[in-house]
Amino acid sequence: MSLKVGLFGFGRTGAVVAGEIAKDPELSLQWICRRNVENTQHFASRVLGYDSDFAPFITADHLTEEFFKSHPVDLVIDFSTGTTTQVYEKLAHHGIKIVSAISNYNDSELNRVKSISTNTSVLYSPNITLGINWLLMASKILKSMIPHADVEVVEEHFRQKKDISGTALKLAHHLDLDPNEHVNSIRVGGIVGKHEVIFGLPYQTIRLTHESINRAAFGTGAIFAAKWLRDQPHGFYSMEQVLQQSFKQKLREMQ
């Protein structure tokens, strides 16, 4: 039985994520909630190149009791601007699980998401690509093994990205680094997203690097998270937890 999915956001990344969801045989894209709906574009399927009508565009105003009854979903994936946390309580009320890939939650929004997880399953990851979460886990392990190393985080993104990468800030937090001193930002055209953790040791340097070469990487990560979250009880989860669980399981199988 396919997992019925709703999507928040249809910007540059959201549109690519929608395409990845639509291609997955285990998922069924039911609708896409965006800020505005154009009169000439009623179905995301047409924008994505399909000849059939599915995944209608809606706005937040459509998310009523009647809508959830007539357009039920099992899970929502959020690639919007972050203001959609205001409707998370509605989702939880209808038993809808949430995968959030928002990178710029403020403290109030993040606290709201955490509180909602008492009533549904929520997986939150500011960068939901599989690779970046492996980088996070590997960096933490390496830091614990060589705590005396000099550590710097470098993040590179397209020129239009103004804020410091939320992923870089998360890396700094988990590595006990002051982001003002140890996060270095580069903005040049053509880069989707690159993160590097550099460990400086006497006579050697270790570099752990992850680079997204296509926004579809966010889609595959979100789909991986959605399939994992489907069977989880109410609670607040992270991609790091998902990968740690998978890593430990594989280690046991290898022994």
Phi, psi and chi 1 to 4 in degrees:
 res  aa     phi    psi   chi1   chi2   chi3   chi4
   1 MET       -  127.8 -176.3  175.8  179.5      -
   2 SER   -72.5  153.0   62.8      -      -      -
   3 LEU   -87.5  118.7 -176.2   66.9      -      -
   4 LYS   -80.6  124.7  -67.0 -178.2  178.2  179.6
   5 VAL  -123.9  136.4  176.9      -      -      -
   6 GLY  -107.4  150.2      -      -      -      -
   7 LEU  -124.9  132.8  176.8   66.4      -      -
   8 PHE  -101.2  123.8  -74.2  171.9      -      -
   9 GLY   101.7  133.8      -      -      -      -
  10 PHE  -143.2   43.6 -160.8   72.5      -      -
  11 GLY   -84.0 -153.3      -      -      -      -
  12 ARG   -60.3  -43.6  -76.2 -175.2  -61.4  179.7
  13 THR   -80.8  -43.6  -58.4      -      -      -
  14 GLY   -57.7  -38.3      -      -      -      -
  15 ALA   -65.3  -39.5      -      -      -      -
  16 VAL   -68.3  -40.2  176.1      -      -      -
  17 VAL   -61.9  -41.7  171.5      -      -      -
  18 ALA   -58.1  -41.7      -      -      -      -
  19 GLY   -63.2  -38.7      -      -      -      -
  20 GLU   -68.7  -39.6  -66.9  -60.1  -55.4      -
  21 ILE   -63.9  -44.6  -64.2  171.9      -      -
  22 ALA   -62.2  -29.2      -      -      -      -
  23 LYS   -82.4  -18.4  -71.3 -171.0  -62.0 -175.7
  24 ASP   -80.6  122.6 -166.2  -60.7      -      -
  25 PRO   -68.1  -17.8   24.7  -34.3      -      -
  26 GLU   -89.1   -5.8  -64.2 -178.0   35.1      -
  27 LEU  -120.0  154.7  -56.2 -178.3      -      -
  28 SER  -132.4  111.6  175.4      -      -      -
  29 LEU   -78.6  113.0 -176.7   60.6      -      -
  30 GLN   -92.1  -41.5  -62.3  -65.4  -58.3      -
  31 TRP  -163.6  162.1   44.2 -100.2      -      -
  32 ILE  -130.1  123.0  -63.9  177.8      -      -
  33 CYS   -96.2  123.7 -175.6      -      -      -
  34 ARG  -134.4  170.9   58.5 -170.4  -53.6 -170.5
  35 ARG   -64.0  -45.9 -174.0  172.7  -60.9  173.7
  36 ASN  -132.8  148.2  -60.9  -60.4      -      -
  37 VAL  -117.3  121.5  177.0      -      -      -
  38 GLU   -77.8  146.0  -60.4  177.7   14.2      -
  39 ASN   -63.6  -23.9  -68.9  -29.9      -      -
  40 THR   -92.2   -7.2   57.2      -      -      -
  41 GLN  -127.1  100.9  -68.4 -177.3  -14.2      -
  42 HIS  -101.0  -26.5  -62.1  -71.2      -      -
  43 PHE  -126.9  132.2  -66.3   92.0      -      -
  44 ALA   -63.7  -30.8      -      -      -      -
  45 SER   -56.5  -37.7   57.4      -      -      -
  46 ARG   -69.0  -39.6  -63.0  -69.3 -179.9  172.7
  47 VAL   -65.7  -33.0 -179.6      -      -      -
  48 LEU   -83.0   -2.1  -63.5  172.5      -      -
  49 GLY    98.4    9.5      -      -      -      -
  50 TYR   -87.0  154.0  -68.8   88.5      -      -
  51 ASP   -90.0   -7.6  -65.7  -31.0      -      -
  52 SER  -107.7  163.2   56.3      -      -      -
  53 ASP   -98.6  111.6  -67.4  -23.8      -      -
  54 PHE  -152.8  168.9   65.0   88.9      -      -
  55 ALA    56.8   67.5      -      -      -      -
  56 PRO   -65.4  149.0   25.1  -35.0      -      -
  57 PHE   -79.6  138.6  -72.8  121.9      -      -
  58 ILE  -136.6  170.1   62.7  168.0      -      -
  59 THR  -113.7  172.7   64.8      -      -      -
  60 ALA   -60.3  -25.9      -      -      -      -
  61 ASP   -64.9  -22.8  -66.5  -23.6      -      -
  62 HIS   -76.7  -15.3  -72.0   87.2      -      -
  63 LEU   -79.8   70.3  -61.0  175.2      -      -
  64 THR  -104.9  173.3   62.9      -      -      -
  65 GLU   -56.5  -43.3 -171.7   83.6   14.9      -
  66 GLU   -66.2  -38.4  -68.1   73.2   20.0      -
  67 PHE   -64.1  -45.3  178.6   83.5      -      -
  68 PHE   -63.7  -30.3  -74.5  119.7      -      -
  69 LYS   -72.7  -38.0  -70.3  179.9  179.7  178.0
  70 SER   -88.1  -19.5   59.3      -      -      -
  71 HIS  -131.3   62.5  -61.4   78.7      -      -
  72 PRO   -68.1  145.6   28.2  -35.9      -      -
  73 VAL  -134.4  155.6  -66.9      -      -      -
  74 ASP   -86.8  -28.8  -57.2  -57.5      -      -
  75 LEU  -155.0  147.6 -177.6  141.6      -      -
  76 VAL  -118.7  134.2  160.5      -      -      -
  77 ILE  -106.5  127.6  -64.7  174.1      -      -
  78 ASP  -111.4  112.6 -168.4   -5.6      -      -
  79 PHE  -122.1   32.9  -86.9   90.4      -      -
  80 SER   -88.2 -158.1   66.8      -      -      -
  81 THR   -86.8   -9.5   59.5      -      -      -
  82 GLY   111.4  -19.8      -      -      -      -
  83 THR   -70.4  -11.6   56.1      -      -      -
  84 THR   -72.4   -6.7   45.3      -      -      -
  85 THR   -59.2  -21.8   56.7      -      -      -
  86 GLN   -65.0  -24.2  -62.2  171.5    6.3      -
  87 VAL  -102.7    2.0  -58.2      -      -      -
  88 TYR   -61.2  -34.1  -81.1    9.0      -      -
  89 GLU   -62.5  -36.4  -70.7 -177.4    4.2      -
  90 LYS   -63.4  -42.4  -69.5 -176.4  179.4 -179.9
  91 LEU   -62.2  -46.4  -59.1  179.0      -      -
  92 ALA   -61.9  -38.1      -      -      -      -
  93 HIS   -60.6  -31.2  175.6   71.0      -      -
  94 HIS   -97.1   12.3  -71.0  -84.8      -      -
  95 GLY    72.4   23.2      -      -      -      -
  96 ILE   -90.3  127.1  -61.2  170.6      -      -
  97 LYS   -78.3  158.9  -60.9  174.1 -174.1  -72.5
  98 ILE  -132.3  128.8  -58.2  166.0      -      -
  99 VAL  -112.3  113.9  172.0      -      -      -
 100 SER  -109.1  126.1  172.8      -      -      -
 101 ALA  -114.1   27.5      -      -      -      -
 102 ILE   -73.7  131.8  -55.4  -58.3      -      -
 103 SER   -98.9   -8.7   62.0      -      -      -
 104 ASN  -128.0   40.2   56.6  -12.4      -      -
 105 TYR   -62.7  138.6  -79.9  141.9      -      -
 106 ASN   -86.7  175.8   58.1   38.9      -      -
 107 ASP   -60.4  -39.3  -69.5  -19.0      -      -
 108 SER   -65.0  -43.3  175.1      -      -      -
 109 GLU   -66.0  -42.1  -70.3  168.4  -25.6      -
 110 LEU   -65.9  -38.5 -175.3   55.8      -      -
 111 ASN   -64.1  -36.8  -72.4  -25.7      -      -
 112 ARG   -64.1  -43.3 -177.6 -174.9  -60.7  145.3
 113 VAL   -61.8  -43.7  174.8      -      -      -
 114 LYS   -63.7  -39.3  -71.1 -178.9  177.5  178.7
 115 SER   -68.6  -34.6   66.2      -      -      -
 116 ILE   -66.9  -26.0  -71.1  168.0      -      -
 117 SER   -67.8   -7.5   69.7      -      -      -
 118 THR   -75.6  -15.2   60.1      -      -      -
 119 ASN  -114.8   -4.7  -63.6  -45.9      -      -
 120 THR  -159.8  177.8 -169.9      -      -      -
 121 SER   -94.0  127.3  -53.4      -      -      -
 122 VAL  -127.5  127.6  178.6      -      -      -
 123 LEU  -115.2  121.5 -171.4  149.8      -      -
 124 TYR  -117.1  129.5  167.3   58.8      -      -
 125 SER  -148.9  116.7  177.4      -      -      -
 126 PRO   -65.9  -22.6   22.4  -32.4      -      -
 127 ASN  -136.8  107.0 -172.8  -37.7      -      -
 128 ILE   -94.0    9.3 -153.6  161.3      -      -
 129 THR   -68.1  144.9   61.1      -      -      -
 130 LEU   -63.0  -41.2  -66.5  173.2      -      -
 131 GLY   -62.8  -42.3      -      -      -      -
 132 ILE   -68.1  -30.4 -158.6   65.5      -      -
 133 ASN   -76.4  -31.0  -74.2  -79.4      -      -
 134 TRP   -64.8  -39.3  -79.9  115.7      -      -
 135 LEU   -61.1  -43.5  172.0   63.4      -      -
 136 LEU   -60.9  -46.7  175.4   61.7      -      -
 137 MET   -66.3  -44.1 -169.8  166.8   67.1      -
 138 ALA   -65.0  -37.0      -      -      -      -
 139 SER   -65.4  -41.3  -62.1      -      -      -
 140 LYS   -64.4  -40.8  -71.2  175.9   66.3  175.8
 141 ILE   -64.5  -45.4  -67.1  172.3      -      -
 142 LEU   -65.3  -39.5 -169.9   56.2      -      -
 143 LYS   -62.3  -38.3  176.6   71.9 -178.3  -61.6
 144 SER   -69.0  -26.8   67.9      -      -      -
 145 MET   -83.2  -31.7  -65.8  172.5   63.2      -
 146 ILE  -130.4   67.6   48.1  173.1      -      -
 147 PRO   -64.3  -16.5   25.0  -34.8      -      -
 148 HIS   -85.9   -2.7   55.4  -74.4      -      -
 149 ALA   -72.9  150.2      -      -      -      -
 150 ASP   -77.1  132.2  -63.8  -35.3      -      -
 151 VAL  -127.0  130.5 -173.9      -      -      -
 152 GLU  -130.8  145.8  -67.4  -71.2  -39.8      -
 153 VAL  -111.8  129.3  176.3      -      -      -
 154 VAL  -119.6  128.3 -179.5      -      -      -
 155 GLU  -124.1  133.9   57.2  102.6   -7.4      -
 156 GLU  -124.0  130.5  -57.4  176.2   14.7      -
 157 HIS  -143.0  173.1  -74.7   84.2      -      -
 158 PHE   -62.1  153.7   49.9   93.8      -      -
 159 ARG   -58.5  -31.8 -172.0  174.7  -61.9  -81.1
 160 GLN   -73.2  -15.3  -69.8   78.7   12.9      -
 161 LYS   -75.4  116.4 -175.8  175.9  177.8   61.8
 162 LYS   -90.0  -42.9  -62.9  178.2 -179.0  179.5
 163 ASP   -78.4  157.8  -60.3  -30.0      -      -
 164 ILE   -64.1  139.7  -63.7  175.4      -      -
 165 SER   -56.0  128.8  160.0      -      -      -
 166 GLY   -62.4  -31.7      -      -      -      -
 167 THR   -66.7  -41.3  -60.3      -      -      -
 168 ALA   -63.5  -39.9      -      -      -      -
 169 LEU   -64.9  -37.9  -65.3  175.7      -      -
 170 LYS   -66.7  -41.5 -175.8  176.3 -178.7  178.9
 171 LEU   -58.7  -46.4  -78.4  163.9      -      -
 172 ALA   -61.2  -42.6      -      -      -      -
 173 HIS   -61.7  -46.4  171.5   72.5      -      -
 174 HIS   -71.7  -19.5  -78.2  -85.0      -      -
 175 LEU  -100.9    9.2  -64.2  172.8      -      -
 176 ASP    57.9   44.7  -64.0  -39.0      -      -
 177 LEU  -111.6  144.2  -59.0  174.6      -      -
 178 ASP   -76.2  114.4 -177.3  -16.3      -      -
 179 PRO   -62.2  -27.5   20.7  -31.7      -      -
 180 ASN   -67.5  -24.5  -64.7  -44.2      -      -
 181 GLU  -105.9  -26.5  -63.9 -178.1    8.4      -
 182 HIS  -122.0    6.3  -62.7  -75.1      -      -
 183 VAL  -108.9  121.9  173.5      -      -      -
 184 ASN  -113.4  126.4  -51.6  -88.9      -      -
 185 SER  -110.9  138.2  -60.1      -      -      -
 186 ILE  -128.2  132.9  -62.8  172.4      -      -
 187 ARG  -124.9  111.4  -63.9  -69.6  177.9  -92.5
 188 VAL  -142.3  155.8  -66.3      -      -      -
 189 GLY   -67.6  149.3      -      -      -      -
 190 GLY    91.8   -8.5      -      -      -      -
 191 ILE   -97.3  124.0  -63.9  178.8      -      -
 192 VAL   -74.5  -51.2  174.9      -      -      -
 193 GLY   177.5  129.2      -      -      -      -
 194 LYS  -139.4  133.8 -178.8  177.8  179.8  179.8
 195 HIS  -129.2  137.9  -66.5   85.1      -      -
 196 GLU  -137.9  134.0 -175.8  173.9   37.0      -
 197 VAL  -111.6  121.6 -177.3      -      -      -
 198 ILE  -108.6  124.8  -54.8  172.0      -      -
 199 PHE  -107.9  117.1  -67.1   83.1      -      -
 200 GLY   -99.0  122.6      -      -      -      -
 201 LEU  -128.3  160.8  -65.7  160.4      -      -
 202 PRO   -57.3  124.5  -25.8   35.8      -      -
 203 TYR    72.6    5.7  -44.9  116.6      -      -
 204 GLN  -161.0  157.7   59.9 -174.4  -45.9      -
 205 THR  -134.1  135.9  -56.6      -      -      -
 206 ILE  -112.9  127.7  -56.6  171.8      -      -
 207 ARG  -121.6  123.5  -64.0  173.9 -178.7  -95.9
 208 LEU  -107.7  121.8  -57.8  179.2      -      -
 209 THR  -130.5  140.5  -55.4      -      -      -
 210 HIS  -133.8  133.0  172.9  -96.5      -      -
 211 GLU  -132.7  128.7 -177.1  168.3   10.9      -
 212 SER   -87.8  120.3  -65.2      -      -      -
 213 ILE   -99.9   -8.7   58.3  176.0      -      -
 214 ASN  -154.2  140.3 -170.6  -62.3      -      -
 215 ARG   -63.8  -13.7  -65.6  179.7 -169.6  -83.1
 216 ALA   -61.3  -21.2      -      -      -      -
 217 ALA   -60.7  -32.2      -      -      -      -
 218 PHE   -69.7  -34.6  -64.2   98.3      -      -
 219 GLY   -66.5  -46.4      -      -      -      -
 220 THR   -65.0  -35.3   54.2      -      -      -
 221 GLY   -66.6  -43.4      -      -      -      -
 222 ALA   -65.0  -38.9      -      -      -      -
 223 ILE   -66.2  -42.8  -70.4  170.1      -      -
 224 PHE   -57.3  -45.4 -177.3   88.8      -      -
 225 ALA   -64.7  -41.7      -      -      -      -
 226 ALA   -62.8  -43.8      -      -      -      -
 227 LYS   -66.5  -34.9  -68.1  177.7 -179.7  178.7
 228 TRP   -70.9  -41.9 -179.2   87.1      -      -
 229 LEU   -69.8  -23.1 -167.6   65.1      -      -
 230 ARG   -51.8  -36.7  169.2  169.5   42.8 -169.7
 231 ASP  -103.5   11.7  -59.6  -39.6      -      -
 232 GLN   -96.2  145.4  -56.5  -52.3  -47.1      -
 233 PRO   -72.8  174.1   28.5  -35.5      -      -
 234 HIS   -53.6  140.9  -66.0  177.1      -      -
 235 GLY   157.2  173.5      -      -      -      -
 236 PHE  -108.8  119.8 -172.6   75.9      -      -
 237 TYR  -123.2  164.2  -56.8   95.5      -      -
 238 SER  -131.6  160.3   67.7      -      -      -
 239 MET   -63.5  -30.5  -80.8  -67.2  -79.1      -
 240 GLU   -61.0  -41.4 -173.8 -179.1    0.7      -
 241 GLN   -63.1  -41.9  -73.3  176.8  -78.8      -
 242 VAL   -59.3  -48.4  177.8      -      -      -
 243 LEU   -71.9  -35.2  -65.4 -179.7      -      -
 244 GLN   -61.4  -42.7  -78.3 -179.6  -10.8      -
 245 GLN   -61.9  -44.7 -174.7 -177.0   94.3      -
 246 SER   -65.5  -40.5  -59.8      -      -      -
 247 PHE   -63.9  -45.7 -174.5   63.2      -      -
 248 LYS   -64.1  -39.0  -69.9  177.5 -178.9  177.7
 249 GLN   -63.2  -44.1 -179.3  179.0  -18.6      -
 250 LYS   -65.6  -37.8  -69.1  -60.2  179.8 -177.0
 251 LEU   -61.8  -42.3  -79.7  179.4      -      -
 252 ARG   -63.5  -38.4  -72.2 -166.0  -64.1  -93.5
 253 GLU   -68.4  -28.5  -68.1  173.5   -1.9      -
 254 MET   -81.5  -17.8  -66.3  170.4   61.5      -
 255 GLN   -79.8      -  -69.5  175.2  -10.7      -
